[in-house]
Amino acid sequence: MVAVASSSAAALLSSVADGGPRKIFSASDRLVCPLQKAAFSTLRMNQIIKFNAHAATFVCSSAVSSVSNSAEVSAKVVDGKATAKQIREEIAAEIARMSDSIGVTPGLAVILVGDRKDSATYVRNKKKACESVGIKSYEVHLSEDTSEQELLKHISQFNEDPFVHGILVQLPLPPHINEEKVLNTVSIDKDVDGFNPLNIGCLAMRDREPLFVPCTPKGCIELLHRYGIEIKGKRAVVIGRSNIVGLPVALLLQREDATVTIVHSRTASPDQITKEADIVISAAGKANMVKGSWLKPGSVVIDVGINPIEDASSPRGYQLVGDVCYDEASKIASAITPVPGGVGPMTIAMLLSNTLAAVKRQHHFE
């Protein structure tokens, strides 16, 4: 029976991309939050919902997870929305102190290429978050047919602009533009997304400090810290190995002295491996993939996934769920993040945190 269960789990996980053609998120999904629901186009949503609805039914005994009707829930809810609000307040206070002391206002430049509705929504949400804490937004919106050279010119201008302390190029980019070349053009001192190879390289090395840590992985670790969850000496399993979340969050856990295992699409018996973990961080992008039976009693679950599944009772016709079957996991885990309202808000909060760190470093402000 165990062999059959493990085989099914491995087959399911093997359909999840983890650094192959489909990653944990599409690159445009780096900043995931509850407002993301408004960003999906109708066609895209229908395609994703149809794909995920079958998987969710297969994996989870309760296809739609809901925090509100979990009468048997025993796990503590790790509330990313409340934590992110607290962090934004702390950032706003620090920005006010810096402004009063040296008269500097942080600046974040966001470059958007094309007219994707989801990307435009993400940019609006970032701008709103910046305004809430006192960060000035600089926005450039280029047409879909903008040349790579034109885009690089704008990045170079922001690199040289002393009023801009962080630069974020909204992804995905049109296919005629080389994404790697574009991201590598962003000055490492202003790489608030944390994806410059030098930042990732420093993250991977002992006794090295990256200038910036990618926002979603940083948010996961911050939640563990703020909830007093010990990492040192614990067994941690990261589900997914993308450059966006899986790899950097595994490196961060290792820096915290956890013993880290990465589960991916070629992993045999992923359910059995996950069940050994004290901390599980799932970033697979597969609705309700991680069942309660995958979890060790008392483990801590950080669910990065945000997946739409069909829900006829919802006005939008779909419900957002994580990679983890919340109803099952919340009866076994000691603490768990909800979806939405868990990791998503923390991602934006960490972008603001990175921008603040950038301006303080550039102006030698303590």
FIMAR-380216 format. One record per atom (N, C-alpha, C, O): x negated, z, y. Coordinates in steps of 0.2 Angstrom, whole numbers, plus 5000, padded with zeros to 4 digits. Example, Ala and Ser with C-alpha at 12.3 -4.5 7.8 and 13.67 -1.06 7.14 Angstrom:
<recs>
493450394972;493850394978;493450394984;492950424983;493650354989;493250364995;493650395000;493350405006;
</recs>
This chain:
<recs>
499650004994;500050005000;499650005006;499749965011;499050045006;498650045012;498349975013;498249955019;498049945007;497749885008;498249835011;498049795015;498849835009;499349785012;499449795019;499449755023;499549865021;499649875028;499049855032;499149825038;498449875030;497849855034;497749775034;497549755040;497949745029;497949665029;498349645035;498249595038;499049675035;499449645040;499249665047;499349625052;498949725048;498649745054;498149695057;498049675062;497649675052;497149635053;497349565055;497149525060;497949535052;498149475053;498549475060;498449425064;498849525062;499149525068;498649525074;498649495079;498149565073;497549575078;497249505079;497049495084;497149475073;496749405073;497149355078;496849305080;497749365079;498149325083;498049335091;498249305095;497649395092;497549415099;496849385101;496349395098;496849355107;496149335109;495749385112;496049435115;495149385111;494749445114;494049415116;493549435113;494049365120;493449335122;493449265120;492949225122;493949235117;494049165115;494449135120;494449155126;494849085118;495149045123;495649085127;495749065133;496049135124;496449175127;496149245128;495949275123;496049275134;495749335135;496249395135;496849375134;496049455136;496549505136;497049495141;497649505140;496849475147;497349455152;497149385154;496549365153;497549345157;497249285160;496949315166;497049375168;496449275169;496049305174;496449325180;496249375184;496949295181;497449315187;497749375186;498049405191;497749405180;498049465179;497649525180;497749585177;497049525183;496649575184;496949635187;496849695185;497349625192;497649685195;498349685193;498849645196;498549725188;499149735185;499549795188;499249845188;500149785190;500549835192;501249825191;501449765190;501749875192;502449865191;502649805195;503149775193;502349795201;502649735205;502449665202;502749615204;502049675197;501949605193;502549575190;502549515190;503049615189;503649585186;503949525191;504249485188;503849535197;504149485202;503649425202;503849375205;503149425199;502649375200;502649315194;502449265195;503049325189;503049275184;503549225185;504149235188;503349165185;503849105186;504249105180;504149135174;504849075181;505349075175;505149045169;505249065164;504748985170;504548945164;504048985160;504048995154;503549015164;503049055161;503349115157;503149135152;503749145161;504049205158;504449195151;504349225146;504849135151;505149125145;504749105139;504849125134;504149075141;503649055136;503349125133;503349135127;503149165137;502849235135;503349275132;503149305126;503949275134;504449325131;504649295124;504649335119;504649235123;504849205116;504249225111;504449235106;503649215114;503049235110;503049305108;502949325102;503149345113;503049425112;503649455108;503549505105;504249425109;504849455106;504749465099;504949515096;504549415095;504449415088;503949465086;504049505081;503349465090;502849505088;503049585089;502849625085;503449595094;503649665095;504049685090;504049745088;504549645088;505049665082;504649675076;504849725072;504149635075;503749645068;503349715068;503249745063;503049725074;502549785075;502949855076;502749895072;503449855080;503749915082;504449925080;504849885080;504549985077;505249995075;505750005080;506349985079;505450015086;505950015092;505649965097;505149975100;505949905097;505649845101;505549855108;505049835111;505949895111;505849905118;505749985119;506150025118;505049995122;504850065123;505150085130;505250045135;505450145130;505650175136;505450245137;505650285132;505250265142;505050335143;505650385144;505650435142;506150355147;506750395149;507150425143;507450475143;507150385138;507550405132;507150425126;507350415120;506550455127;506150475122;506250555121;505850595123;506850575118;507050645117;506550675112;506450735113;506150645108;505750675103;504950675106;504550685102;504850645112;504150645114;503850705115;504150755117;503250715112;502850775113;502250765117;501950815119;502050695118;501450685121;501450695129;502050685132;500950715132;500950725139;500950655142;500550615140;501350635147;501250575150;500750575156;500750615160;500250525155;499750515159;499950465165;499950405164;500150495170;500550465175;500050425180;499750455185;499950365179;499450325183;499750315190;499350305195;500450305191;500750295197;500650355202;500450345208;500750415200;500650475204;499850485205;499750505211;499450475200;498750475201;498450425206;498050445211;498750365206;498450315211;498750335218;498350325222;499250365218;499550385225;499050435228;498850435234;498850485224;498450535226;497750505228;497450525233;497450455224;496850425226;496950385232;496450385236;497450355233;497550315240;497550365246;497250345251;497850425245;497850475250;497150495252;496950505257;496750505246;496050525247;495650475251;495250485255;495750415249;495450355252;495550345259;495150335263;496250355261;496450345268;496150405272;495950385278;496050465269;495750515273;495050505274;494750515280;494650475269;493950465270;493850405275;493350405279;494250355275;494250305279;494350325286;493950305291;494850365287;494950395294;494350435296;494150435302;494050475292;493450515294;492850465296;492550485301;492750415292;492250365293;492350335300;491850325304;492950315301;493150285307;493050325313;492750305319;493250385313;493150435318;492350445319;492150455325;491950445314;491250465314;490850405317;490450415321;490950345314;490450295316;490850225318;490550175320;491550235319;491950185322;491950115317;492050065320;491850125311;491950065306;492550065302;492750115300;492850005302;493449995298;493249955292;492949895293;493449975286;493249935280;493649865280;494249865282;493349815278;493649745278;493549715271;493049715268;494149695268;494149655262;494449585262;494949575265;494049535260;494249465261;494449445254;494149455249;495049415254;495349385248;495449315249;495749285254;495149275244;495249195245;495749175239;495649195233;496249135241;496749115236;496649035237;496749005242;496649005231;496548935230;497248905226;497348925221;497648865230;498248845226;498848875228;498848925232;499348865225;500048885226;500348925221;500948925220;499948955216;500348985210;500649045213;500449085217;501349055211;501749105214;501449175212;501449225216;501249185206;500949245203;500349265207;500349325209;499949225208;499349235212;499449255219;499149305222;499949215222;500149235229;500449305229;500349345234;500849325224;501149395224;500549445223;500649495227;500049435219;499549485218;499149495225;499049545227;499049435229;498749445235;499149485240;498849525244;499749475240;500249505245;500149585243;500149625248;500149595237;500149665234;499449705236;499449755238;498949665236;498249695238;498249705245;498049755248;498549655249;498549665256;498949725258;498749765263;499549735255;499949795257;499549855255;499649905259;499249855249;498849915247;498349935252;498149995254;497949885255;497449885259;497749915266;497449965269;498249895268;498549915275;498749995274;498750025279;498950015268;499150085267;498650135268;498750195269;498050115267;497450155267;496950145273;496550185275;497150095277;496750075283;496150025282;495650025286;496249985277;495749935276;496049865279;496549855277;495649835282;495849775286;495749715281;495249705277;496249675280;496249615275;496049555279;496349535284;495649515276;495449445278;495749395273;495449405267;496149355274;496449315269;496349235271;496449215276;496049205266;496049135266;496449095261;496349115255;496849055263;497249015258;497148945258;497248915263;496848925252;496548855252;497048815248;497348835243;497048745249;497548705245;497248695238;496648705236;497648675233;497548665226;496948615225;496548625221;496848565230;496348515229;495748525233;495348485234;495648585235;495048605239;494448595234;494448615229;493948575237;493348555234;492948625232;493048675236;492548625227;492148685226;491648695231;491548755233;491448645235;490948655240;491348695246;491048735249;491948675247;492348705253;492448775251;492348825255;492548795245;492648865243;492048905244;492048955246;491448875241;490848905242;490648925249;490348975251;490848875253;490748885261;491048945263;490748985267;491648955261;492049015264;491749075261;491749125265;491549075255;491249135252;490649155256;490449215257;490249105257;489549115261;489649145267;489349185270;490249115271;490349145277;490549215277;490349255281;490949235272;491149305271;490549345269;490449405271;490049315265;489449355263;489049375269;488749425270;489049335275;488749345281;489049385286;488749405291;489749395285;490149425290;490049505290;490249535284;489849535295;489749605294;490349645294;490349705293;490949615296;491549655296;491849645289;492449685288;491649605285;491849605278;491449645273;490849625273;491749695270;491249735266;491449715258;491049745254;491949685257;492149665250;492449595250;492849585254;492349565244;492549495243;492849485237;492549505232;493449465236;493849455230;494149385230;494549365234;493949345225;494149275224;494749275219;494649295213;495349265221;495949265216;495849215211;495749155212;495949235205;495849195199;496549185196;496949235197;496749135192;496249085190;496149035196;496549025200;495648995195;495448935200;495648875197;495748865191;495848825201;495948755198;495448735194;494848755194;495548695189;495048675183;494448635186;493948635183;494548605192;493948565194;493448615198;492848585200;493548675198;493048725201;492748765196;493148795191;492148775196;491748815191;491748885193;491448915198;492148925189;492348995190;491649035190;491649075195;491249025186;490649065185;490249055191;489949105194;490148995194;489748975200;490049015206;489649035210;490649015206;491049045212;490949115212;490749145217;491049145206;490949225206;490249245207;490149295210;489749205205;489049215206;488849205213;488349235215;489249175217;489049165224;489249225228;488949235234;489749265226;489949325230;489349365230;489049385225;489149395236;488549435237;488649505232;489249525232;488149525229;488249575224;488449645228;488749685225;488249645235;488449705239;489149705240;489449755243;489449645240;490249645241;490649625235;491249605236;490349625229;490749615223;491149665221;491049705216;491649685225;492149735223;492549735217;492849785214;492549675214;492849665207;492349685202;492649705196;491749685203;491249715198;491049665193;490849695187;491149605194;491049555188;490349515189;490249475185;490049535194;489349495195;488949515188;488949575187;488549465185;488149485179;487649545180;487549575176;487449545187;486949605188;487349675188;487049725185;487949675190;488349735190;488449755182;488349815180;488649705178;488849715171;488149735168;488249775163;487649705169;487049715166;486749785167;486549825163;486849815174;486649885175;487149935172;486949985170;487749915171;488249955167;488049965160;488150015157;487749915157;487549915150;486949955149;486749975143;486449965154;485849985153;485850065155;486150085159;485450105151;485350175152;484950185159;484450145160;485050235162;484750245168;484750195174;484350185178;485250155174;485450105179;486150115181;486550135178;486250105188;486850115191;487150055194;486750025198;487650025192;487949965195;488249985202;488450035203;488149935206;488449945213;489249955212;489549995216;489549915208;490249915207;490449915200;490149885196;490949955198;491249945191;491949915191;492349925196;492049865186;492649835186;493249875187;493249935184;493749855190;494349905193;494749935187;494849995187;494949885182;495349915177;495049965173;495250015171;494449945170;494049995166;493950065170;493950115167;493750055176;493550115180;494250155181;494150215181;494850125182;495450165182;495550195176;495850255176;495450165170;495550205163;495150265163;495450325161;494550265165;494050325164;494250375169;494250435168;494450355175;494750395181;495350435178;495350495180;495750405175;496350445172;496150495167;496450555168;495650485163;495450535158;495150595162;495250645160;494750575167;494450625171;494950675174;494950735174;495450635178;495850675182;496350715178;496650765180;496450695171;496850735167;496550785163;496750815158;495850795164;495450845161;495350825153;495250875149;495350765152;495250745145;494550735143;494250695146;494250775139;493550775137;493350705133;493750685129;492850675136;492550615132;491950625128;491850595123;491550665131;490850685128;490950705120;491350755119;490650675116;490650685109;491250665105;491250675099;491750635109;492350605105;492250535102;491850505104;492650525097;492650455095;493150415099;493750435099;492950365101;493350315105;493450245102;492950225100;494050225102;494150155099;494450115105;494950125108;494050055107;494350005112;494549945108;494249915104;495249925109;495549875106;495449815111;495849815116;495049765109;494949705113;494249705116;493949765117;493949645117;493249645119;493149595125;492649565125;493649585129;493549535134;493049565140;492949625140;492849515144;492349535149;492749575155;492449605159;493449565155;493749595160;493949675159;493849715164;494049695153;494249765151;493849785145;493449835146;493949755140;493649785133;492949805134;492749855132;492549755135;491749765135;491549815141;491249865139;491749815147;491549865152;491849935150;491549985152;492449935148;492750005147;492350035141;492250095141;492149995136;491750025130;491050045133;490850095131;490750015138;490150035141;490250095145;489750145144;490750105148;490950165152;491050225147;490750275149;491350215142;491450265137;490750295134;490650345133;490350245133;489750255130;489250295135;488950345133;489350275141;489050315147;489250385147;488850435149;489850405145;490150465145;490050505138;490250555137;489550475134;489350505128;489850505123;489850555118;490350465123;490750455117;490450405112;489950365113;490650415106;490450365100;490950315100;491550325098;490750255102;491250195103;491250145098;490750125096;491850125096;491950065091;492450015095;492950035098;492249955095;492649905097;493049865092;492749845087;493649865092;494149835087;494349765090;494549765096;494249715087;494349645089;494649605084;494849625079;494749535085;495149495081;494849485074;495149455070;494249495074;493849485067;493749555063;493449555058;494049605066;493949675063;494349675057;494949665057;494049705051;494449715045;494749785046;494449835048;495449795044;495749855044;495749885051;495549945051;495949855056;495949885063;496349955063;496149995067;496949955059;497350015060;496950075057;497050125060;496550065052;496250125049;495650145053;495550205054;495350095056;494750115061;495050155067;494750205069;495650125070;495950155076;496150225074;496150275078;496350245068;496650305066;496150365066;496250425066;495450345066;494950395067;494750415074;494350455075;495050385079;494850395086;495250455089;495850465088;494850485093;495150535097;495450505104;495850535106;495150455106;495350415112;495450345110;494950315107;496050315111;496150245110;496250215117;496750235121;495950155118;496050115124;496250045122;495750015119;496850025123;497049965120;497149915126;497549925130;496849855125;496849805130;496849735126;496449695127;497349725122;497449675118;497949615120;497849565118;498349635124;498849595127;499349565122;499649515122;499549615117;500049605112;500549655112;500349715111;501149635113;501749685114;501749725107;501849705102;501749795108;501949845103;501449835097;501749845091;500849815098;500449795092;500249865089;500249865082;500049915092;499849975090;500350025088;500750045092;500550035082;501050075079;500850145079;500250165079;501350195078;501150265077;500750275072;500250325072;500750235066;500350245060;499650225061;499250245057;499450195067;498750185068;498450245071;497850245072;498750295074;498550345078;498350405074;498750425070;497850445076;497650505074;498150555077;498150555084;498450605074;498850655077;498350695083;497850715082;498650695089;498350735094;497850685098;497550705103;497850625097;497350575100;497650565107;498250575109;497250535111;497450515118;497450435118;496950405116;497950415121;498050335121;498150315128;498550335132;497650265130;497750235137;497950165135;497550125132;498450135137;498750075136;498650025142;499050035147;498249985141;498049935147;498549875147;498649845152;498849865141;499249805140;499849805144;500149855145;500149745147;500749745150;501049675148;500849625150;501549675144;501849625140;502649615141;502949665140;502849565143;503649555143;503949535136;503649495133;504449575135;504849555129;505549545130;505749575135;505949505126;506649495128;507049555128;506949605123;507449565133;507949625133;508549605137;508549595143;509049585133;509649565136;510049615141;510349595145;509849675140;510149725144;509849735151;510149765156;509249705152;508949705158;509149645163;509249595160;509249655169;509449605174;508949545174;509249485175;508349555172;507849505172;507849465165;507549415164;508149495160;508149475154;507549485150;507449465144;507149535152;506549555149;506349625151;506549645156;505949655146;505649725148;504949725147;504649685143;504549755151;503849765151;503649815146;503849875147;503249805141;502949855137;502249845136;501949795138;501949895133;501149895132;500949865126;501349835122;500349875124;500049855117;500249905112;500349895106;500449965114;500550025110;501350035110;501650035115;501650045104;502350065103;502450135106;502250185102;502650135112;502750205115;503150255111;502950305111;503750235109;504150275106;503850315100;503950375098;503450275096;503150295090;502550335092;502350395089;502150315096;501450345098;501550405102;501150455101;502050415106;502250475110;502350535105;502350595108;502550525099;502750575095;502050605091;502150655087;501550565092;500950575088;500350595092;499950645091;500350555098;499750575103;499850635107;500450665107;499350665109;499350725114;499450695121;499750735125;499250635123;499350615129;499350535129;499050505125;499750505133;499850435133;500050405140;500450435144;499850345142;500050315148;500650275147;500750245141;501150275151;501750235151;501550165153;501050145156;502050115151;501950045154;502650025156;503150025152;502750005162;502250015168;502150085170;502550125168;501750085175;501650155178;501050195176;500950255177;500650155172;500050195169;499450165172;499250185177;499050115169;498450095171;498550045177;498150045181;499050005177;499149955182;499049985189;498649955193;499450035192;499250065198;498550085199;498350085205;498250105194;497550135195;497050075196;496550085200;497250015194;496849955195;496749945203;496249935205;497349945206;497349925213;496949985217;496549975222;497050045215;496750105218;496050105217;495650115222;495750075212;495050065211;494750015215;494150015217;495149955216;494949905221;494849935228;494349925231;495249975230;495250015236;494550055236;494250065241;494550095231;493950135230;493250095231;492850125234;493250045227;492650005227;492449975234;491949965236;493049955238;492949935245;492649985249;492249975253;492950045248;492650105252;491950115251;491550125255;491750115244;491050125242;490650075245;490050085247;490850015246;490449955249;490349965256;489749965258;490849985260;490749995267;490250055268;489850055273;490350105264;489950165265;489250155264;488750175267;489050115258;488450095256;488050055262;487550065264;488450005264;488149955269;488049995276;487649965280;488350045277;488250075284;487950145283;487850185287;487750165277;487350225275;487750285277;487450335280;488350285276;488850335278;488950385272;489150355266;488850445273;488950495267;489550535268;489750575264;
</recs>
